[in-house]
């Protein structure tokens, strides 16, 4: 891969009880790490069970991924082990190969709900979008009123108050889902890293850079088969579950119900939906909630491809997760400026590959169900 796409040279295993180092793995068969800007990432490790320190690859233990030349004094990306099994051969026999999977450290937020804090039965937050995201994290896993809910060594990075002034409510939402929803709407990503020296988890919010051709401040990043820097193109455009006009219902019954229209669309391109915002107290709040929920039903345009090594641009130097780039495909007649929302790092016996997703992913059945539920109960 390009110069900065180095092999994961060491996997450090830490105890989940005291975060002490249990062992180091520097020899494995394959490792895949999926980084996501808005939602929880994951990893999959394949390793022979007879290799050193594999006995520490147990559920809830934490692993950190260190690349060659990494500075151990800075916080690192890692994961929480959630699944362990033996590989099965084609004849049905058990092999010595272990399969270890789990989430990135972002998955810690999947273990908490957003509990109500106000008299209205919600946790209601107002302010800059980054401030709102960090407030929900603080209330539910850092400084929760029930001390049992807190992770004592999880801290929140300094609030830079990025994003616009906004308002959000939560009521028993999964905390990581809330970060996904707000972040996607605000174009702010989030992550949790681990500081080895301090034994601390650090939650922070991130804003990508714009490297598209439609700006002049930074050198543009263009991915195209014409430049021989990508392969295995996969383009998806989907409107099956989309809407661009929402009729939002607030408080009240029947003819007395507060209603507000959000979005726009004309003729054949107009796709309408009803959005239940029954907890909205006034037109301003109803419009805000309706716009937030309608944004989740936008048309999907996503482009997936593999980066060709050592051509044009260097990973984490010229571009990274959350940055906006330009993608061109003459074959499909596509030119789009879109955000890198997912990166899959693949390490297999020294053969490293990087798979990139730009734009929004096509919603799966679980996502569609969650959206439908929101329209009914919120």
Steps between C-alpha positions, in 0.01 A plus 500: 500500500606864492782613725290585806287184482727296724447150630343460843822379660369436850167426663507592868255316728377672817291365787152653521513494880811713562620585142840347568691360201454123479699421190604601148427323171733575210418204275152432362338363186266787412345812649220720373415832665193694389510868597170689481461876534146508639432153638681226690784327317607138536792262455568135418823320591606154380787340689635155581406411857848356564668838463615700801244687714189379316361381836444868587269553204191476719169687498504857636880519489624797302746491212695789347633503144856637473668556165871512429649821638190600699555731797367318807460830686202607286150346525439200274213329322391172648216257548300305755490122451142378476525161328747210491471174307701229329513488123326196348662313211312396186461147637338634818798445728627767739824672400758683711402834349322745730256760373481803728246774426370806675432869473738791494513694828198694373303190602524607864217744426283216370487373860305800627156651442419871513294515818250783562625780721223761476150535640362448148640146489785582257862602505468827306816677381549836329817665370767431242475153348835386639397625844175302477681179405742534789218581743320173419826307551565678829149434636503129423850356536734761650304698762172311524294547816519122551872447562475135385442627146829692484831378360740666740788531255294636209552871448357748249735717295467879516184628334584712195130582440502398135182482296194723501275580794249217523265312732463124559300275729573145608295240686646151541685529168819293474776753564709398196189524279444853632857593405441352155174691448626838620842458337357409160268800510778734619776347282703441817668167565597355837740248644646355819877451529709355784802661665743230612694724738190635677284189465219727380236478231454832320174589324518775239312645206666554159441711191630386162688717249380588152739370232246508215568678172238763590725681748829684471644493854644146491654282232211298352482124537346326197444127480440361152584193295628748240776592745570133576458558874185291560352167391195282566253786469153449648244781470157494667219751461183430696171683559284203604481607864561871455285811540562868437180653643375430849166588659587520868238448768557667837280525806120490488232266366322477163427844352668672794831326447797729432629428147799627306647421157877464454705434189419557134440312177308550174297260287642152450803581714285577806485219758287571805488339843335559836731560796369466854647775722233486768737622772571829317358789702486771231553569129872571542564172680273314258692635199834413658401144587334446162806622310726278709291190433446579131877519452518130593282418198709677235582339166796264530802544274798289596818405317720214620844420362846367581801729509786397269827510701762771461301714255401868530409537867621378838254371760486713817723761337301616197161371618337319791167387636246785495667701225313603186658393170403490133427165335478466121385199297474544124373142480190584703481867403551616859679793656418563865645689793432289806627428847706193586266333749665158531849355460591133522866424570594145397824333609563148367852356514655831403252564218328817619189642335276797563130503405323836501134600517402856410147629551221348704464123522181330385285447812464141617180347636589595859556863401171512311318348799655757736389784273146367482491463879615859546218623279248318716614550857695830511 
